[in-house]
């Protein structure tokens, strides 16, 4: 089993069975150790994207309450690093959630990152390691 940091896309796919990556994400989550690590911006994005799915939103809060999802990042403790990441990608903007995922990967260097997005800095954060999963079997966006 593997511990993991989880991004917005996989959380949305896990809690919304109509999402195209639902089965793949569900299988990956079954392989991972609890708790899955998240940051508050990821939770905010996930709740927003599932706004029409009240039961899914309730389930997310239940996962946090039960400890299956753990908020493992305080933005105020990493302002300098987050600012550098956001400045670095001004030409190809990343969200605060994206920057937090990259920073969490640097801190929790033994955790996998479950994402559906491309994160150029993940491989730099942990050279030589597998740091992200995607449904197409490679780091990056499958579209």
C-alpha positions in Angstrom: 0.0 0.0 0.0 1.0 3.6 -0.6 0.3 6.9 1.1 -0.9 9.7 -1.2 -1.6 13.3 -1.6 -4.9 13.8 -3.6 -5.7 16.5 -6.0 -9.2 17.9 -6.9 -9.8 15.9 -10.1 -9.5 12.5 -8.5 -11.7 13.5 -5.6 -14.4 14.8 -7.9 -14.1 11.6 -10.0 -14.3 9.4 -6.9 -17.4 11.1 -5.5 -19.2 11.5 -8.8 -19.9 8.2 -10.5 -20.7 9.9 -13.8 -17.2 11.3 -14.1 -15.2 9.6 -16.9 -12.3 8.6 -14.6 -14.5 7.3 -11.7 -13.6 3.7 -12.1 -9.9 4.3 -12.5 -9.7 6.7 -9.5 -11.8 4.3 -7.3 -9.4 1.5 -8.1 -6.4 3.7 -7.3 -7.9 4.9 -4.0 -8.5 1.3 -3.0 -4.7 0.7 -3.4 -3.8 3.6 -1.2 -3.3 3.9 2.6 -5.5 6.1 4.6 -5.5 8.9 5.4 -5.3 10.6 2.0 -3.7 14.0 2.3 -5.4 17.1 1.0 -5.1 20.8 1.4 -8.0 23.2 2.0 -7.9 24.7 -1.6 -8.4 21.2 -3.0 -11.4 20.7 -0.7 -12.8 24.0 -1.7 -12.4 23.3 -5.5 -13.9 19.8 -5.0 -16.9 21.1 -3.1 -17.5 23.8 -5.7 -17.3 21.3 -8.6 -19.7 18.9 -6.8 -22.1 21.7 -5.9 -25.0 19.9 -7.7 -24.3 16.7 -5.8 -25.3 17.3 -2.1 -24.7 13.7 -1.2 -21.2 13.8 -2.6 -20.5 17.0 -0.6 -21.8 15.3 2.5 -19.6 12.3 1.9 -16.5 14.5 1.5 -17.2 16.1 4.8 -17.7 12.6 6.3 -14.4 11.5 5.0 -12.7 14.5 6.6 -14.5 14.0 9.8 -13.6 10.3 9.9 -10.0 10.9 9.1 -10.0 9.1 5.7 -9.1 12.6 4.3 -6.6 14.6 6.3 -6.0 18.3 5.8 -2.2 18.1 6.0 -1.1 21.6 4.9 -1.3 25.1 6.4 -1.0 27.8 3.8 0.3 30.3 6.3 3.3 28.1 7.0 4.4 28.0 3.3 3.7 31.5 2.0 7.2 32.0 0.6 7.3 28.7 -1.3 3.8 29.1 -2.6 4.5 32.7 -3.8 7.6 31.4 -5.7 5.5 28.6 -7.4 2.7 31.1 -8.4 5.3 33.6 -9.7 7.1 30.8 -11.6 4.0 29.9 -13.5 2.5 33.3 -14.1 2.6 32.7 -17.9 0.8 29.4 -17.5 -1.2 30.0 -14.4 -1.7 27.4 -11.8 -4.3 27.6 -9.0 -3.5 27.9 -5.3 -4.6 24.3 -5.0 -2.0 23.3 -7.7 0.8 25.2 -5.9 -0.2 23.5 -2.6 -0.1 20.1 -4.2 3.4 20.7 -5.5 4.5 22.1 -2.1 3.0 19.1 -0.3 4.8 16.7 -2.7 8.1 18.4 -1.7 7.3 18.1 2.0 5.8 14.6 2.0 8.4 13.1 -0.3 7.4 9.4 0.3 3.8 10.0 -0.7 2.4 9.4 -4.2 0.4 12.2 -5.8 -3.0 11.2 -7.2 -3.9 13.7 -9.9 -5.4 14.0 -13.4 -3.3 17.1 -14.1 0.2 17.9 -15.3 2.5 19.2 -12.6 6.0 20.0 -14.0 7.5 20.6 -10.6 6.5 17.2 -9.2 9.3 15.4 -10.9 11.7 18.2 -9.8 10.4 17.9 -6.2 11.4 14.2 -6.1 13.7 13.3 -9.0 13.7 9.6 -10.0 10.5 8.7 -8.2 7.0 8.1 -9.4 5.2 11.0 -8.0 1.9 11.1 -9.8 -0.7 8.7 -11.2 -3.0 9.3 -14.1 -5.6 7.1 -15.9 -3.4 6.9 -19.0 -0.5 5.5 -17.0 1.8 8.4 -17.1 2.4 11.7 -15.3 0.4 14.4 -17.0 -2.9 15.2 -18.5 -4.5 12.4 -20.6 -6.6 14.7 -22.8 
